[in-house]
Amino acid sequence: MIKKIAIYGKGGIGKSTTVANLSATWASDDLKCLIIGCDPKADTTRTLYGKRIPTVVNTLKNNRSPEREDIVFEGFKNTLCVESGGPEPGVGCAGRGVIVAMKRLEKMGIFDEDLDVVIYDVLGDVVCGGFSVPLREKYADEVLIVTSGEYMSLYAANNIVRGIKKLKGNLSGIICNCRTVENEEEIVNELAKKIGTHVIGTIHRSNLIQDAELDAKTDVEKYPESDEALEYFNLASNIMNNENVSVPEPMGDEEFEEFFKTFI
């Protein structure tokens, strides 16, 4: 059975880094992974492929009948990399690019290939518009939320939970991507309990991860024996073996404010 996961979280919280390293981890275990970047920046798969790849949207502008190799690129250990792309900043709806990409991949039969994991890196602090496509159209079966212990990241996570509940989606857990906030892991664990889920894994802040990204590689590829890579391997294992999946319950705004104040 294919594991189909959508990763959400506040912009800049580390979704792309998490997605890329998880994919590299699964690929290292000989699983066939399809990674779909759902962001006009098109940077999800850079560290898997070694450089940016053409997006589906830009490819279709010049070629209305692209071949598989025009939009699907093989990266680290045969990971399949796709970037949806989108319009220029300030022009058009970025979510439309996600819709176009999903329909094109479906038409080409990519989702019918022999895959073990399909993972979506989804732009946006809320599950709305085109960015809800992986969940709304059932391309993804479950959601993971990446957050730190920072106020805006936690607020975004709770907001995303509202969207998941509205769409009757399944939340598999919270990934704590640490930013060295005081009591950070405690805060994120308490948030998870409040919304009816759990912390499925923790990634501690490290310059090693950034160093690998500067070389257009994942930490798992460049530093496979590092403690940081071990954290990604543990997270990947927890995700694959997870059975704690449920429709979450968001906090109201006032309840969230009171929750956060307890840690100040």
Order of alpha helices (4+ residues) and beta strands (2+ residues): beta-alpha-beta-alpha-alpha-alpha-beta-beta-alpha-beta-alpha-beta-alpha-beta-alpha-beta-alpha-alpha-alpha-alpha
